Amino acid sequence: MKSEFEQRRAPRKRATSPMPVVDVMNDAVLGQLGNLSATGMMLLGTREPRAGAVHQVTFNLPDAQHREHAVVIGIQEQWHEPAASAGQFWSGYRIISGSEDDVRAIDEWIGPPAD
């Protein structure tokens, strides 16, 4: 049986290779994708994020045919904490906007929910 916490969380998929997430407005890398769900993402970055900051970001997700899909979404910082490595930060973001194509690409990359 799943705990209440697990039932509330959207299924997440961990990034297994480097996936830089870039702020569209200033072309700066916010961090590397740690994991992604239909509702949010976790990043590992080298700068402490601003609490509550809103960004429009882009990153590439491979599709079923191993082609890259450039996803562009709006995200808002929800939390952050220092990582085990000095000068790095984990941060959690809520997805606040995205096109139908980008939402579909995220859903396809995550795959079907596990039982």
C-alpha positions as CSV (number, residue, x, y, z in Angstrom):
1,M,0.0,0.0,0.0
2,K,1.3,3.5,-0.9
3,S,1.7,6.1,1.8
4,E,-0.3,9.3,1.7
5,F,2.8,11.1,0.6
6,E,3.4,8.8,-2.3
7,Q,-0.2,9.0,-3.4
8,R,0.0,12.8,-3.6
9,R,3.2,12.9,-5.6
10,A,3.2,12.8,-9.4
11,P,5.3,10.1,-10.9
12,R,8.9,11.3,-11.4
13,K,11.6,10.2,-13.7
14,R,15.3,10.7,-12.8
15,A,17.6,12.1,-15.4
16,T,20.3,9.6,-16.2
17,S,22.5,11.8,-18.3
18,P,23.3,15.5,-18.1
19,M,20.3,17.7,-19.1
20,P,21.1,21.4,-18.7
21,V,18.0,23.6,-17.9
22,V,18.5,27.1,-19.4
23,D,16.7,30.3,-18.4
24,V,15.3,31.6,-21.7
25,M,15.5,35.2,-20.7
26,N,19.3,35.4,-20.0
27,D,20.6,32.2,-21.6
28,A,22.1,31.1,-18.3
29,V,22.1,27.5,-17.1
30,L,19.9,27.2,-13.9
31,G,21.1,23.7,-13.3
32,Q,21.1,20.1,-14.4
33,L,17.8,18.2,-14.3
34,G,17.7,15.9,-11.4
35,N,14.2,14.6,-11.9
36,L,11.0,15.6,-13.7
37,S,7.3,15.0,-13.2
38,A,4.2,16.4,-14.9
39,T,3.9,19.0,-12.1
40,G,7.5,19.9,-11.3
41,M,11.2,19.4,-11.5
42,M,14.3,19.2,-9.3
43,L,17.6,20.8,-10.4
44,L,21.1,20.7,-9.2
45,G,22.8,24.0,-9.7
46,T,25.9,26.0,-8.7
47,R,24.0,29.1,-7.6
48,E,21.5,29.5,-4.8
49,P,18.1,30.3,-6.4
50,R,16.0,33.2,-5.3
51,A,13.0,32.1,-3.2
52,G,9.8,32.0,-5.3
53,A,11.6,33.1,-8.4
54,V,9.7,32.5,-11.7
55,H,11.7,31.5,-14.8
56,Q,10.9,30.5,-18.4
57,V,13.2,27.6,-19.1
58,T,14.2,25.3,-22.0
59,F,15.7,21.8,-22.0
60,N,15.9,18.9,-24.4
61,L,14.0,15.6,-23.8
62,P,14.5,12.6,-26.1
63,D,11.3,11.2,-27.6
64,A,10.4,7.6,-28.3
65,Q,12.4,7.8,-31.6
66,H,15.4,9.2,-29.7
67,R,14.9,12.7,-31.3
68,E,15.4,15.7,-29.1
69,H,12.3,17.8,-28.2
70,A,13.1,21.3,-27.0
71,V,10.7,21.8,-24.1
72,V,9.9,25.4,-23.0
73,I,8.0,25.8,-19.7
74,G,7.4,28.3,-17.0
75,I,8.6,27.2,-13.5
76,Q,8.5,28.7,-10.0
77,E,11.0,27.9,-7.2
78,Q,9.4,26.1,-4.3
79,W,12.3,25.2,-2.1
80,H,16.1,24.9,-2.2
81,E,18.9,23.5,0.0
82,P,22.6,23.0,-0.1
83,A,23.8,19.8,-1.8
84,A,26.4,17.5,-0.3
85,S,29.1,19.1,-2.6
86,A,30.2,22.5,-1.7
87,G,28.9,25.3,-3.9
88,Q,25.9,23.3,-5.2
89,F,22.2,23.5,-4.5
90,W,19.2,21.2,-4.9
91,S,16.1,23.2,-5.8
92,G,12.5,22.2,-6.5
93,Y,10.3,24.0,-9.0
94,R,6.6,23.8,-9.8
95,I,5.6,23.9,-13.5
96,I,3.3,26.8,-14.0
97,S,2.9,26.9,-17.8
98,G,3.7,24.9,-20.9
99,S,2.3,24.3,-24.4
100,E,0.3,21.1,-25.1
101,D,3.2,19.8,-27.1
102,D,5.7,20.4,-24.3
103,V,3.3,18.8,-21.7
104,R,2.9,15.8,-24.0
105,A,6.7,15.5,-24.4
106,I,7.1,15.5,-20.6
107,D,4.4,12.9,-20.1
108,E,5.9,10.6,-22.8
109,W,9.4,10.9,-21.3
110,I,8.2,10.1,-17.8
111,G,6.2,7.1,-19.2
112,P,3.3,5.3,-17.6
113,P,2.8,5.3,-13.8
114,A,4.3,2.4,-12.0
115,D,1.9,0.1,-10.1
